[in-house]
Amino acid sequence: MSKKRKRSGGNPAHRAHREGTLLGKAILQWSERILSAGDDDQATLAAALIGWVGSGDPGRLGLNQCVSACYQLQMVLEAVGVESRMVPVSLTVLDKVSQRELAVVGSDTPSWSDGVSRWSGHAVLYLPRQGRVLDPTIGQAFPTATLDERMPLIGRVSAVLHGTSEQATQTGTVWAVARHTHIASYRVLDPAYDPMMNPDVVNGLRSATSRLRKLLPQMVQLIDDMIQSRKNLTADTSKH
């Protein structure tokens, strides 16, 4: 009788892959590159994205919906010890050279319509300990662009009101994040426009993410495995 062949674990990131949309698959591949080439904080964010897209079924719950995406990612990041804050913003995308306005996402006075199924605003996650912004749905600014141009934004804020992390999220603060051929300019809105101030939104998100909550321990283990694999690879490389 032949021995049963043992399956190799391989790259832990590959375990997160699931059938899904082309955008979801592209985000997985993009995140794997960040996991490999980014700094330690970027790698953790990329691993969280891989765990979320690969295991959290975001195609149904919010891959293109900023509030749902931020809510889910905040859950995952909190589970691995990364502080994040959902912040209501308006986004203006500017050409890096000419400063020409390329796109606008969100409103300075967003509102809900059709119950709580449609919101005219935009939301991102601000990471106070890193001075970074994570915008999982910046691709909304480029709905007809290539997949590469629709990848999430993980960027260090290069221009922001100086002071504490609380001041960095004050109403009217502008964050400028350089990216590829454009600059993402975020304007922080009044906390009154925080989508999580609406109890119907909160209740809906809690209900919609019950499966994700059950998967969190599994996702945390996956993220830990990816980070450890990165550390092992770095250690092996430094020996040569």
C-alpha positions as CSV (number, residue, x, y, z in Angstrom):
1,M,0.0,0.0,0.0
2,S,1.4,3.4,-1.0
3,K,1.8,6.0,1.7
4,K,-0.7,8.9,1.6
5,R,1.2,11.9,0.4
6,K,1.4,14.7,2.9
7,R,0.3,18.1,1.7
8,S,2.8,20.9,2.1
9,G,1.7,24.0,3.9
10,G,3.6,26.2,1.5
11,N,3.1,30.0,1.6
12,P,0.4,30.7,4.3
13,A,-1.0,33.5,2.2
14,H,-2.1,30.9,-0.4
15,R,-4.4,29.4,2.1
16,A,-6.5,32.5,2.0
17,H,-7.4,32.3,-1.7
18,R,-11.0,31.6,-2.5
19,E,-13.0,31.8,-5.7
20,G,-14.3,35.3,-6.1
21,T,-14.4,38.4,-8.2
22,L,-11.5,39.5,-10.4
23,L,-11.1,42.5,-8.1
24,G,-10.9,40.3,-5.1
25,K,-8.2,38.1,-6.7
26,A,-6.3,41.2,-7.8
27,I,-6.4,42.6,-4.2
28,L,-5.0,39.3,-2.9
29,Q,-2.1,39.3,-5.3
30,W,-1.4,43.0,-4.6
31,S,-1.5,42.4,-0.9
32,E,1.0,39.5,-1.2
33,R,3.5,41.8,-2.9
34,I,3.1,44.4,0.0
35,L,3.5,41.5,2.5
36,S,6.8,40.6,0.8
37,A,8.2,44.0,0.1
38,G,6.7,46.4,2.6
39,D,7.9,47.4,6.1
40,D,6.6,45.5,9.2
41,D,3.5,47.7,9.7
42,Q,2.6,47.5,6.0
43,A,3.1,43.7,6.0
44,T,0.6,43.4,8.9
45,L,-1.9,45.5,7.1
46,A,-1.4,43.5,3.9
47,A,-1.8,40.2,5.8
48,A,-5.0,41.5,7.3
49,L,-6.3,42.4,3.8
50,I,-5.4,38.9,2.6
51,G,-7.2,37.3,5.6
52,W,-10.2,39.5,5.0
53,V,-10.6,39.1,1.3
54,G,-9.7,35.5,1.3
55,S,-11.8,34.4,4.3
56,G,-14.3,37.1,5.0
57,D,-16.5,36.9,1.8
58,P,-16.2,40.7,1.2
59,G,-17.6,40.3,-2.3
60,R,-20.9,39.9,-0.6
61,L,-20.4,42.2,2.3
62,G,-18.5,45.2,1.1
63,L,-15.5,45.0,-1.3
64,N,-16.9,48.1,-3.0
65,Q,-18.7,49.5,0.0
66,C,-16.5,51.8,2.1
67,V,-18.4,51.6,5.4
68,S,-18.8,47.8,5.3
69,A,-15.2,47.3,4.2
70,C,-13.8,49.6,6.9
71,Y,-16.0,48.0,9.5
72,Q,-14.8,44.5,8.6
73,L,-11.2,45.5,8.4
74,Q,-11.3,47.3,11.7
75,M,-12.6,44.0,13.2
76,V,-9.6,42.1,11.7
77,L,-7.0,44.7,12.7
78,E,-8.3,44.9,16.2
79,A,-8.0,41.2,16.5
80,V,-4.3,41.4,15.7
81,G,-3.6,44.4,17.9
82,V,-3.6,47.2,15.3
83,E,-5.5,50.3,16.4
84,S,-7.6,51.9,13.7
85,R,-10.4,54.5,13.5
86,M,-13.1,54.8,10.9
87,V,-13.2,58.4,9.7
88,P,-15.7,60.1,7.4
89,V,-13.9,62.0,4.7
90,S,-14.3,63.4,1.3
91,L,-11.7,62.4,-1.3
92,T,-10.3,64.4,-4.1
93,V,-7.9,62.7,-6.5
94,L,-5.3,65.0,-8.1
95,D,-2.9,64.6,-10.9
96,K,0.6,64.4,-9.4
97,V,2.1,66.9,-11.9
98,S,-0.6,69.3,-12.9
99,Q,-2.7,69.1,-9.7
100,R,-5.7,68.7,-12.0
101,E,-8.7,67.1,-10.3
102,L,-9.2,63.6,-11.6
103,A,-12.0,62.3,-9.4
104,V,-14.1,63.1,-6.3
105,V,-15.5,60.5,-4.0
106,G,-18.0,61.3,-1.2
107,S,-19.6,64.5,-0.1
108,D,-18.8,67.2,2.5
109,T,-22.3,66.7,3.8
110,P,-23.1,63.0,3.2
111,S,-26.5,61.5,3.9
112,W,-28.3,58.2,3.8
113,S,-31.0,57.3,1.3
114,D,-33.2,54.3,0.6
115,G,-33.1,53.5,4.3
116,V,-29.5,52.8,5.1
117,S,-28.6,51.0,1.9
118,R,-27.0,54.1,0.1
119,W,-24.6,56.7,1.6
120,S,-23.3,59.6,-0.3
121,G,-20.1,59.8,1.8
122,H,-16.8,58.1,2.0
123,A,-15.0,56.4,4.9
124,V,-11.4,55.2,5.5
125,L,-9.4,53.8,8.4
126,Y,-6.9,56.1,10.1
127,L,-4.0,54.3,11.9
128,P,-2.8,56.7,14.6
129,R,0.3,54.7,15.7
130,Q,1.5,54.5,12.1
131,G,0.4,57.9,10.8
132,R,-1.1,56.0,7.9
133,V,-4.5,55.8,6.1
134,L,-6.0,52.6,4.8
135,D,-8.6,53.1,2.1
136,P,-9.8,49.7,1.0
137,T,-12.3,51.2,-1.5
138,I,-10.4,54.0,-3.2
139,G,-11.1,52.1,-6.4
140,Q,-14.5,53.8,-6.3
141,A,-12.7,56.8,-7.8
142,F,-11.7,54.7,-10.8
143,P,-14.6,52.4,-11.6
144,T,-13.5,52.0,-15.3
145,A,-9.8,51.9,-14.7
146,T,-7.5,48.8,-14.7
147,L,-7.5,46.5,-11.7
148,D,-4.0,47.8,-10.7
149,E,-5.4,51.3,-10.3
150,R,-8.3,50.1,-8.1
151,M,-6.1,48.5,-5.4
152,P,-6.5,49.6,-1.8
153,L,-4.5,52.6,-0.5
154,I,-2.0,52.0,2.3
155,G,-0.2,55.3,2.6
156,R,1.6,57.4,5.1
157,V,0.0,60.8,5.4
158,S,2.6,63.3,4.1
159,A,0.7,66.5,5.0
160,V,-1.5,66.6,8.0
161,L,-2.2,69.0,10.9
162,H,0.7,68.5,13.3
163,G,-0.1,67.4,16.8
164,T,-1.6,64.4,18.5
165,S,-3.5,61.6,16.8
166,E,-6.7,63.2,18.1
167,Q,-5.9,66.4,16.3
168,A,-5.0,64.5,13.2
169,T,-8.7,63.6,12.9
170,Q,-10.1,67.0,13.6
171,T,-12.8,68.3,11.3
172,G,-11.3,70.1,8.3
173,T,-7.9,68.4,8.5
174,V,-6.5,67.5,5.1
175,W,-4.4,64.4,4.5
176,A,-2.3,64.2,1.4
177,V,-1.1,60.8,0.3
178,A,1.1,60.4,-2.8
179,R,0.4,57.4,-4.9
180,H,1.6,56.4,-8.4
181,T,0.6,59.2,-10.8
182,H,-1.8,60.9,-8.4
183,I,-2.3,62.4,-5.0
184,A,-5.2,61.3,-2.8
185,S,-6.4,64.3,-0.8
186,Y,-8.7,63.5,2.1
187,R,-10.6,66.1,4.1
188,V,-11.8,64.9,7.5
189,L,-15.5,65.6,8.1
190,D,-17.4,66.5,11.2
191,P,-17.9,63.5,13.5
192,A,-21.7,64.0,13.1
193,Y,-21.3,62.5,9.6
194,D,-19.7,59.3,11.1
195,P,-21.8,56.5,9.5
196,M,-21.5,54.6,12.8
197,M,-23.6,57.2,14.5
198,N,-26.6,55.7,12.8
199,P,-27.9,52.8,14.9
200,D,-29.6,51.1,12.0
201,V,-26.2,51.0,10.2
202,V,-24.5,49.5,13.2
203,N,-27.2,46.9,13.7
204,G,-27.1,46.0,10.0
205,L,-23.3,45.6,10.0
206,R,-23.3,43.5,13.1
207,S,-25.8,41.2,11.6
208,A,-24.1,41.0,8.2
209,T,-20.7,40.2,9.8
210,S,-21.7,37.3,12.1
211,R,-19.9,34.8,9.8
212,L,-16.8,37.0,9.8
213,R,-16.8,37.1,13.6
214,K,-16.8,33.3,13.8
215,L,-13.9,33.2,11.4
216,L,-11.7,35.7,13.3
217,P,-9.7,33.2,15.3
218,Q,-8.9,31.3,12.1
219,M,-8.0,34.6,10.3
220,V,-5.8,35.7,13.2
221,Q,-3.9,32.4,13.0
222,L,-3.5,32.8,9.3
223,I,-2.2,36.4,9.7
224,D,0.3,35.3,12.4
225,D,1.5,32.5,10.1
226,M,2.0,34.9,7.2
227,I,4.0,37.4,9.4
228,Q,6.1,34.5,10.9
229,S,6.8,33.2,7.4
230,R,8.0,36.7,6.4
231,K,10.3,36.9,9.4
232,N,11.7,33.4,8.7
233,L,12.4,34.4,5.0
234,T,14.0,37.7,6.1
235,A,16.2,35.8,8.6
236,D,17.2,33.2,6.0
237,T,18.1,36.0,3.5
238,S,20.2,37.9,6.0
239,K,22.4,34.8,6.6
240,H,23.5,34.8,3.0
